[in-house]
């Protein structure tokens, strides 16, 4: 892994030269993969030959789509025609789909080029990036740290310049938490806004697919290309729900987030309803846990019985926990979830968007996972089905990125993205201190 200055230089080089051809873009990204993937383990399957061939086709195509020539990586639970899709599991080590996932088809139609399948926590059922059959993905700012999960490989690939963008999936924070840990932008759209056809599930009622990019502007491009709808975005009013989102924060994270919030004119504290925590896992709610446990178990039950040793031990235990959820528990939890989603707009008292930390602290060491507190601020929005984005808002004294989360009402994805775009264009919070110092010099 290069030192920090060399890493920043390589990242800047990979993001430069917008006038390059699709073939040249793909070659640059493949060079980054060759150089950095042995140490970061972000990509499971490199699609070099196919990507170069597709780039030549795109280069000569007319008309040119909005993602013309953009190399994109896919979390390895998106089906890809003729290319294995493993969900980072031995269970699916030889699984080769016959069709592309619907959003992959749409991205290709917009001119994107699929460059590889990204590493992930097995079947998306963890948040550390290390429960993969192919070994842990590693944080590009410090390879001893977690990149987050379950879309850790996607976040690393974007941050390290192995692709221009990537797709992740988000059931409790699996796009936003890795984005925060790796210093990129990660967007979870409104539940049901984008198709999940051809995407291996964790929990159908909570799963959302979305883009992971360097900037919110790029996230908007991908969102629209994947089937998102643009909506008017008048000047928003910002609210800050202090509890529970600002409880138990790392002190540096709290300072960085508070400084970033000052950039949002008129942002003020707003109340947030008290939501009872689960007795077993106080960082999360009972309906959320019951739904994810039951639905994951339903999908995996036959494989768990037939070939339990093909799972990572931790993932096997996570899945097995769902056997204890009764039908009555599941039905009651689904009804509660539906009630919360129906009343979600009440969470925005005279404001349009909510500002919170994405996670309570920066990336933790591999092998020493933080508690499920690292999902508290993200999983609630899966429960409500609301659109939320994580954007970089500063760096710790050790040079680790911190994420700010912006959440909007149901269906107001464009408003969330527009606010993130304005923040990134008007500030330098997402620029690492070393890069800011270099620019001033």
Buried (B, 14 or more C-beta within 10 A) or exposed (E): BBEBEEBBBBBEEBEEEEEEBBBBBBBBBBBBBEBBBEEBBBBBBBBBEBBBBBBBEBBEEEEEBEBBBBBBBBBBBBBBBEBBBBBBBBBBEEEEBEEBBBBBBBBBEBBBBBBBBBBBBBBBBBBBBBBBBBEBBBBBBBBEBBBBBBBBBBBBBBBBBBBBBBBBBBBBBBBBBBBBBBBBBBBBBBBEBBBBBBBBBBBEBBBBBBBBBBBBBBBBBBBBBBBBEEEEBEEBBBBBBEEBBBEEBBEBBBBBBBEBBEBBEEBEEBEBEEBEBBEEBEBBBBBBBBBBBBBBBBBBBEBBEEEBEBBBEBBBEBBBBBEEBEEEBBEBBBEBBEEBBEEBEEBBEEBBBBBBBBBBBBBBEBEEBBEBBBBBBBBBBBBBBBBBBBBBBBBBEEBBBBBBBBBBBBBBBBBBBBBBBBBBEEBEBBBBBBBEEBEEE
